[in-house]
Amino acid sequence: MQAVLEAAAGYDGVKKVEEVHLSIGRLTFVGEEQLRFCWQAVTEERELLKGSKLVISEEEVKVKCTSCGYQGDLEVKEDPLYHYMLPAFACPGCGSKVEIESGMGIMVRNVKLMVEDPEDDGDG
């Protein structure tokens, strides 16, 4: 959230942040409900973010097999233990170890800003 504030502050004439689009990797195991709660708490305290909308999309897990060359999706089932330790994943094709290519990050994809009209002199 600090990154969003810093990015918005870098533009001249920003009046408000309207929307923030986040991509959350499935392997982060970040709970959407908890994230929305935090967003609401933080945005109430910051005028620039007040009333902004948080849009969350989920990034699927993509892997690459080091043995058979499989590249693609990996099904990940929710398990409370994953909050304490990351499970060992295996190739759905041959059962070998895989390299995780995506699904482990949190990324700000887009920020929609309301900016002042530079030609508006306030005389309406």
ChimeraX attribute file (.defattr): number of C-alpha atoms within 10 A of each C-alpha:
attribute: neighborCount
match mode: 1-to-1
recipient: residues
	/A:1	13
	/A:2	8
	/A:3	9
	/A:4	15
	/A:5	13
	/A:6	10
	/A:7	11
	/A:8	22
	/A:9	14
	/A:10	10
	/A:11	11
	/A:12	10
	/A:13	14
	/A:14	15
	/A:15	16
	/A:16	19
	/A:17	22
	/A:18	16
	/A:19	17
	/A:20	19
	/A:21	16
	/A:22	18
	/A:23	18
	/A:24	23
	/A:25	19
	/A:26	21
	/A:27	21
	/A:28	15
	/A:29	17
	/A:30	14
	/A:31	10
	/A:32	13
	/A:33	9
	/A:34	10
	/A:35	13
	/A:36	15
	/A:37	10
	/A:38	12
	/A:39	17
	/A:40	17
	/A:41	12
	/A:42	15
	/A:43	17
	/A:44	13
	/A:45	10
	/A:46	11
	/A:47	13
	/A:48	19
	/A:49	24
	/A:50	17
	/A:51	15
	/A:52	19
	/A:53	18
	/A:54	15
	/A:55	15
	/A:56	16
	/A:57	13
	/A:58	13
	/A:59	19
	/A:60	19
	/A:61	18
	/A:62	17
	/A:63	23
	/A:64	20
	/A:65	20
	/A:66	13
	/A:67	13
	/A:68	14
	/A:69	13
	/A:70	15
	/A:71	18
	/A:72	17
	/A:73	17
	/A:74	18
	/A:75	12
	/A:76	12
	/A:77	7
	/A:78	11
	/A:79	9
	/A:80	8
	/A:81	9
	/A:82	13
	/A:83	13
	/A:84	7
	/A:85	8
	/A:86	11
	/A:87	12
	/A:88	7
	/A:89	16
	/A:90	16
	/A:91	22
	/A:92	17
	/A:93	12
	/A:94	12
	/A:95	12
	/A:96	13
	/A:97	17
	/A:98	22
	/A:99	14
	/A:100	18
	/A:101	13
	/A:102	17
	/A:103	21
	/A:104	17
	/A:105	14
	/A:106	16
	/A:107	13
	/A:108	15
	/A:109	13
	/A:110	13
	/A:111	17
	/A:112	14
	/A:113	19
	/A:114	14
	/A:115	14
	/A:116	13
	/A:117	10
	/A:118	8
	/A:119	6
	/A:120	8
	/A:121	8
	/A:122	6
	/A:123	4
	/A:124	4
